[in-house]
Amino acid sequence: MRRALSLLLLAPSLAFASAMAASQAPDATALAGGAVQVVEAPNGGLPGKAFTAWTLVAASVPRLCAMVQDYPSYASYMPNTKSALPVGAGDGYVLVDMTLDLPLGQEKKYRLRLEPQQPEASQCRLSWRLVPTGLAAGDTIADTTGYWQFTPAPGDSGKTLVEYHVYADPGPVPYGFAWIVDMMSKRSLPRTLEALRAQAAK
C-alpha cells in the first residue's frame, strides 16, 4: 500500500519537475561549448533527490533514441552499470533488471519499467519507473523514476539537445555510505551524459 501511495504521489511531482526543467532553460552558450548543465529539480516532498541535466551531442535523435533502448549495451558504457537485462515486455513498455556496481563493494539490483514515447514528431523520450520485485531493502533501492528526452538542436543540424531527468531514493544507507545518494543522482548525471556522448561518437 505504501509503495502504491508513493507512486501516486510521485506522478504529479515528476510532471511538475518536467515543467520546472522546461522553465529553467539551459545556458545555450555553455552547451555549445560542450558543457553538461545540471540543476536540482523539485521532488514533491519525497525522501529522494531529483536532478535534470542537459547537453548537446553530435548525433541524430533516431541514433540516440536507439542507443538508450539497446538495454544490454548499457554495461559497456554506462557508469556503474554491471548489467541491464530485458526480462519482459508488454504494450508500450519493457521490463529491465538493472545491477549497479558501486564503489567499496556495494551492489544494487532493481527492475525498471521503461516506456518509449514521442512527445512531438521530431522528439524521442524514454521514461522509466521502478517496479517492486521483493528484494531485501539492502540489496535494492527504494525508488527511481526519470526520463531521457532528445530534441533536434535548433539551428544546428546534426546535433541533439539531450535532457536527462532522474529522481532517486537509495533507501537505507549504511553508516559512512552517504555518498551513495549523490552517486545515484547528482554526481552520476554528468558522467552518464558524457558516456552517452562518447558512445555516440564511435
C-alpha positions in Angstrom: 0.0 0.0 0.0 2.8 2.3 0.9 4.5 1.7 -2.5 1.3 2.4 -4.4 0.8 5.6 -2.5 4.4 6.6 -3.2 3.9 6.1 -7.0 0.6 8.0 -6.9 2.4 10.9 -5.2 5.4 10.8 -7.5 3.5 11.0 -10.8 2.4 14.6 -10.3 5.7 15.6 -8.8 7.5 14.3 -11.9 5.2 16.2 -14.2 5.9 19.3 -12.1 9.6 18.6 -12.2 9.5 18.3 -16.0 7.6 21.6 -16.3 10.1 23.2 -14.0 13.0 21.9 -16.0 11.4 23.3 -19.2 11.1 26.7 -17.5 14.8 26.6 -16.4 16.1 26.6 -19.9 19.8 25.6 -20.1 22.5 28.1 -20.9 22.8 27.7 -24.7 26.3 29.3 -24.8 27.6 26.8 -22.2 26.0 23.9 -24.0 27.5 25.0 -27.3 30.9 24.7 -25.7 30.3 21.1 -24.8 29.2 21.6 -21.2 26.8 19.5 -19.2 24.4 21.6 -17.2 22.8 20.2 -14.0 20.0 21.7 -11.9 18.2 20.3 -8.9 14.5 19.7 -9.6 11.5 19.5 -7.2 11.0 16.1 -5.6 7.4 16.6 -4.4 8.4 16.2 -0.8 9.6 12.7 -1.3 12.7 11.4 0.5 15.0 11.1 -2.6 16.6 13.8 -4.7 15.8 14.9 -8.3 18.0 16.5 -10.9 17.8 17.4 -14.5 20.8 17.7 -16.9 21.2 18.9 -20.4 24.0 18.7 -23.0 24.4 18.8 -26.8 25.5 15.6 -28.6 26.7 15.4 -32.2 24.3 12.7 -33.2 20.8 12.5 -34.6 17.7 11.9 -32.5 17.0 8.5 -34.0 20.6 7.3 -33.2 20.4 8.4 -29.6 16.9 7.0 -29.2 18.1 3.7 -30.5 21.1 3.7 -28.2 19.2 4.2 -24.9 16.7 1.5 -26.0 19.6 -1.0 -26.5 19.5 -2.1 -22.9 22.0 -4.9 -22.9 24.6 -2.5 -24.2 24.4 -0.3 -21.1 27.0 -2.3 -19.3 29.6 -1.4 -22.0 29.4 2.3 -21.4 27.0 3.5 -18.7 28.8 4.4 -15.4 28.5 1.9 -12.6 26.2 -0.4 -14.7 27.1 -4.0 -14.3 24.2 -5.3 -16.3 20.9 -4.4 -17.9 18.8 -7.4 -18.9 15.4 -7.2 -20.5 13.1 -9.7 -18.7 9.7 -9.0 -20.2 7.6 -6.7 -22.3 4.1 -5.5 -22.8 2.1 -3.0 -24.8 4.4 0.0 -24.9 6.9 -1.0 -22.3 9.9 -3.2 -21.5 10.9 -4.6 -18.1 14.7 -4.5 -17.5 16.6 -5.9 -14.5 19.4 -3.5 -13.6 22.5 -4.2 -11.5 24.7 -1.3 -10.3 28.3 -2.0 -9.3 29.2 0.8 -6.8 32.5 1.5 -5.0 33.6 -0.3 -1.9 31.8 -3.5 -2.9 28.3 -2.0 -2.9 25.9 -3.6 -5.4 22.3 -2.6 -6.0 19.7 -4.6 -8.1 16.3 -3.3 -9.2 13.7 -3.6 -12.0 12.6 -0.8 -14.3 9.6 -0.4 -16.5 10.8 1.7 -19.5 8.3 3.3 -21.9 9.4 4.8 -25.2 7.3 7.9 -26.2 7.2 10.6 -28.8 6.0 13.9 -27.3 6.4 15.6 -30.7 7.2 14.3 -34.2 10.8 15.3 -34.1 11.4 14.1 -30.5 12.1 10.9 -28.7 11.5 10.2 -25.0 12.2 7.2 -22.8 10.6 7.3 -19.4 11.1 4.8 -16.5 9.9 3.9 -13.1 10.8 1.3 -10.5 8.9 -2.0 -10.4 9.0 -3.7 -6.9 10.5 -7.2 -7.0 10.6 -8.2 -3.4 14.3 -7.9 -3.0 15.7 -7.2 0.5 16.0 -3.4 1.2 19.8 -3.6 1.5 20.1 -5.2 -1.9 17.9 -2.8 -3.9 16.9 0.9 -4.0 13.7 2.4 -2.6 12.6 4.3 -5.7 13.7 5.8 -9.0 11.9 7.5 -11.9 13.0 9.7 -14.8 13.4 10.1 -18.5 15.7 10.7 -21.4 14.4 13.3 -24.0 16.1 14.0 -27.3 15.2 17.1 -29.4 16.9 18.4 -32.5 19.1 21.3 -31.6 17.6 24.5 -33.2 19.6 25.9 -36.0 22.4 23.3 -35.5 21.9 20.4 -38.0 23.2 17.1 -36.8 23.2 17.9 -33.1 20.7 16.9 -30.5 19.7 18.5 -27.2 19.8 15.8 -24.6 17.7 16.2 -21.4 18.1 13.6 -18.7 16.0 13.7 -15.5 16.5 11.4 -12.5 14.7 11.0 -9.2 16.4 8.5 -6.9 15.9 7.3 -3.4 18.5 4.7 -2.5 16.6 3.7 0.7 18.5 2.7 3.8 22.2 3.7 3.5 24.8 2.1 5.8 26.7 4.4 8.1 29.6 6.0 6.2 28.0 5.4 2.8 26.0 8.6 2.4 27.9 9.2 -0.8 25.6 6.6 -2.4 22.8 9.2 -2.5 24.9 11.5 -4.7 26.4 8.6 -6.7 22.9 7.6 -7.9 21.7 11.2 -8.6 23.7 14.5 -9.0 27.2 13.0 -9.4 26.0 10.4 -11.9 24.3 12.8 -14.4 27.4 14.5 -16.0 29.2 11.1 -16.2 26.2 9.5 -17.8 25.8 12.2 -20.4 29.5 12.2 -21.2 29.3 8.4 -21.6 26.4 8.7 -24.0 28.3 11.4 -26.0 31.4 9.1 -26.2 29.3 6.1 -27.2 27.5 8.1 -29.9 30.9 9.2 -31.4 32.0 5.6 -32.0 
